[in-house]
Amino acid sequence: MTDAAAPALSADPAAMTARAREVLRLNIAALQALESGLDDGIARACDIILSRPGYLVVTGMGKSGHIGGKIAATLASTGTNAFFVHPAEMSHGDLGMLRKDVTLLAISNSGESRELRDPLIYCQREGIPVIGLTQRPGSFLGRSSAVCLAMPQVAEACPNGLAPTTSTLMTLALGDALAMVLMDRRGFTAEAFGLHHPGGKLGMSLQSVRDWMSDRPPAPSTVSLDASFAEVVSAITEGRKGATAVLNTDGTLAGIVTDGDVRRAFSRDLTGLTAADVMSRSPKVIAPNARMSDAVDLMTQNRIATLLVVEADCPVAIVHIAELMQAGYVG
């Protein structure tokens, strides 16, 4: 005898939209139940992790394992040394990764995943603290945990009540909460986050202007206040940044001459014109220690193509918007 097939959802767009909204409502209700039931267990879990010199090892089977991999990645990128190990692999040699100075974060909705039993028994024998994340604190996982982060038992969004949906969402959210509390406790800064994320647009935006300067010629094109108009044009051309910095006699910044300033100067008598006559005296500048995201914001908000990098009142580089676009900072 075969199970009766579940009634198919109507192909009507309104019915499908209503079903999708129902799933979202169930997820929202699950998160609200998780939030209202949260106790000081998360603080005790953080205390254990922070007190241990070794890694935080994350494990879980099936969908819990997929969520565990993401939680481990979030922890690792926010200051907590963490990595994911498949529980079945632990039973075949990877238990050696569970050194006595580590902490194990074990995830199982039921708390009875048979693949977790060997790692949990090993941790009990070796005195390795376990932080359990489960809906059933009375399970083997719950009983084996130094701290059990219990999630409320709520209905899955799956119409058969089988496919992990609301339970995996709660697991992910609780893992994020743990990671963020640990991040706050460590005083993990945006700059440190950037060091862990050098790739991609997010990581690039967190880099400093000095980082951006490191693989580019540091010296910007410069002219003196009394430089002739021809010398100004030559400096802009040779510098290939669409601008040149104008210096006082002591080498500090006096202003900037851009391509636009040069074009506007052609409406005047060029005889005897100097850099001081055509320069902008209050250019937008940025410090080397500022983030690249700040540089991009400054240029886009002020609709400028060039930005001077200034340190101790002296120009040390020129940033051009075309370079940022080519490198992927703007797009």
N, C-alpha and C positions, 0 to 999 in steps of 0.2 A: 504494500500500500504506500502510495506517495502522499506527501503533504499537499494539502490544498494550496493552490497558488494564491498569493496575496492579490487583492483587487488592484488592477492597474490604475495609475493616476490618469485622470482625464487629460487629453491633449490641449484642452482649453487654456490659453495663456493666463487667464484670470485664476484658474484653479492651480496652475503651477506656481504663480506668484504668491498665492495665498499659502501654499505648502512651504515655499521658501521662507516666507515671513514667520510661519509657525516654527520652523527650525531655529530661526534667529531668536524668537521669543524664548524657546526652550534653553538656548545657550545663554541668553541674558539672565534668565531665572537661575540657571546653574551657577553662574558667576556671582550673582547676588547672594545665593545661599552659601557659596564658598567664602565670600567676604564677611558675611555676618557671623559665620561660625569660626573664623580664624581666632586662634588664641596665642598664648606666648610660646607655643611650640616652635614657631619660626624663629623667635629670638634665641631659644635654647639650641636650635640647629645651627644658627649662625655662630653662637659661642663655641660650639664644638669644632666647626670648620676653621674658625679663626685661631683656635688654640692648637691646631694640628700643623706640624711643619711640612707634611707631605701633600701630595695631590688630593683633590677630590675626584674619586672615580665614580662615574655615573653608569648605571646599568639598568636594563629593562628588556622585556621580550615583546616581540610583535609591535603593535602600535605604540605601546609604552616605550619600546626601544627607539622608535622613530622620534618620539617626543623627547626622550632622554638625550638623543644626539643633539637636538637643537638646544636643550637646556645646557648641556656641556659646552656647546659652542658659545652661548651667551655668557656663561660664567667665565670662560677662558678669555673672552674679549673685554671683560669688565673687571679684570684684576684678580680673579680667583683661578689658580692653576687647576684646570679640570680637563678630563678627557673621558670619552665613552668607551666601554668595553662590553662586547656582546656576552651575555651570561652563559650561553652554551659553549663559547670559546674558553671561558674560565675553567670549565670542567675538563678541558683538554690542554691544560698547560698555562693558560693566561691568569690563573690564580696567582702566579708569580708576580703579577703587577700589583697585587694587594700587599704592599710592604706594611710593616707595623706602624709607620708614621702617617698612613693615608686615612681618609674617611670614605666610606661607601655610601652613595646616594642610590638607593634601590627603588625602582618604580614598578608597581603592579596594581592594577585596578582591583583585582580580587585578592591580592596578597598571597596567592597560593600557586603562582606559576612554578611549575616543577623545575624549570631551568635555574631558578633563583636559589633553590635549596642548598646546592653545593657552596656557592659563594657566601650565603648567610651562615651556614654551619662553619665554614672556614673562618669567617670574621669572628664568630663567637669563640672559637678555639684560640685564635691569635690575638684576641683583645682589641680588634679593630672596630671602632664605633660605626654603627649603621644608622643612617637617616632614612626612614621608610616613607614612601609617598603612596597612599592607598586609600580606597574607600572603606576598607574593612580593618579597623585597628585590632580586631581580635584574631586576625589571620596569622599565619606563620610569619609573614613579613612584619606585621605589626608587633607581634610578641618578640621578634628578634631585634627590634630597633631600639637604640638608645633614645631616639626621638621619633615619634610617629606623626607625620603630618597627614592627618586624616581629612579626607574630602567628604562632603555630604553625599548621601546616596540619592541621586536624582535620576529621572528617566532619561534614557538615551533618545536622541532625535530619530534614530532608526525606527521605522514602523514596526519592525519585528523585535525591537529591544535588544538587538545583537551587535550591530556594528558600533564600535566605540566612536562616539561623537561628542556629546556633552562631557563625558568623562575625560577624553583626551584634551578637550579645551580647558577644563579645570586644571588638569595636570600641567599643561603648558603655562597657564596663568600663574599657578602656584610656584612653578619653577622660575618664572620671570620675577615674581615677588621676592623669592629667596635671593636671586642674583642681584636685584636692585638694592635690597637691604645690605647685602655684603658689600656692594659697590660703595654705598654711602658710608658704611662702617670703616672701609679702607681709605676713604677720602680720595677715591679714584677720580681724577680730573679729566676734562675733555682733551687736554694735551696728551695724557697717558693713553686715552682711548685712541687718539690719532696715531700714536706709535704702534698700536696693535692693528691699525687699519690703513696701511699705506696705500693700498690699492682701491680702485673704484672712486666714484665721485665723492662719496661721503668721506673717505680717508683723505682724499686730496684737499677737500675743503678744510679739514682739520690740521693740515700741515701749516707750518709757519711760513711767512714770506722769506725768512732766511733759508728755510729748506728749499724753497723754489729757486733762490739765488745760487744755491750751492753748485749747480751744474751749468751755470751761465756766467758770461763775463761780468764780474762785479762792477767794473768802472763804467759809469754812464758817460754819455757824450756831454761835454761841458764847454762853456765859453765864458769870457769875462764880461763885465758890464759894458765895457767900451768896445767890445768886438763889433766889427763892421757887419752890415747886413749880409754881405757876401760870405763872411766867415760863419755867420749864424746858419745860413742855408747849407754851407758845406758841412758843418758839424752835424746837422740833422740828417743829411744824406749819408754821411759816413757812419753815424750811429745806428741807422736802420731801425729806429724806434719811433719815428714820427715826431720827435721832440728833442730838445737839448736843455740841460739845466744851465742856468745863469748864476755865476758865483760872484760873491763879494771878494774883495782883495784878500780877506783872511780865509777864503775857501768855503765859507758858509753859504747856504742857499739864499739867493736874492730873488729868483723867479724861474719861470720856465717859458720857453718859446716852442710852440707846437706848429705843426703844418698849417693849422687854421690861422694862427697868428701871422704866419708868413703870407698866406693868401690875402688876408685882410690888409697887410702892409702894402700890397701892390696898388691899392687905391690911393696911396700917398706918394709924395715925392721921395724917392729912395735915397736921394743924395744926402750923405752924412748920417743916415739912420744907423743907430747902434742897437745892440741887444737890449739895452735899458729902455729904448724907445718903443720896442715892440713886444716886450715880454709881459706875461701875466705875473703880477707881483704877489698874489696869494694863491699859489697852486695847491691842489689837493695833495696831501702827502700821507704816507703810512710808515710805521716803524717796522724794522725787520722782525721783531718778535710777535707782531700781529698775525692772526690767522689769515690764510688765503681766502677764506669765506668773507672776511671783513674787506679785503682788497676788492673782491668781486662786487660786493655790495656797494662800496664807495664809488666804483667806476660806473656801475649800472644806474645807481640812484642819481648821480650827478651827470650822467650821459657824457662821460669823458673817455677818450681812447687811451690816454697815457696817465700813469700814476707814478710819482716820484717816491722812492724809498729813501727815507732820511734817518740818519743816526748821528746824534750829537750835532744837530743843525747842519750836517753836511750830506749832500746826496750821494748815495752809495749804489743805486740802481734805478733803472726805469722799467716799469712794467707796461706792456702794451696789450690791449684787449685781444688783438689777433693771436698773440702767443697763448693767452689763456684759453681761447676758443680751440686752438689747435691741440693744446695739451689736455683738453677735456674739462677744464675748470668751469667753463661757461658752455651751456648747451641746452 
